[in-house]
Amino acid sequence: MSPIRILILGILLYIFYRLIRGGISSKADHDKNSTDSTAQDILVEDPVCHVYIPMKQAIHVHHNGADFFFCSPDCRHKYLESNKS
């Protein structure tokens, strides 16, 4: 084989190796991220308007020893006004 063919074959093998290793690595990262995103995608119900929203995006309030999640500041305000203690 000529040196040019050996060089081209080496480059192609290196590219093939990187594609395979990159595919395995990105798949492992994807599986890891999907587990994390599942935990963050828990839906919670707003006690005022009964809309379900992702916990990560909800407005959280700890009131009278319980946790409440709201879709907006307006719903939070309505709830706190109606449940003053």
Summary of the structure (lengths in Angstrom):
residues: 85
radius of gyration: 26.4
end to end distance: 87.6
largest distance: 87.6
contacts: 186
relative contact order: 0.10
helix: 56%
strand: 19%
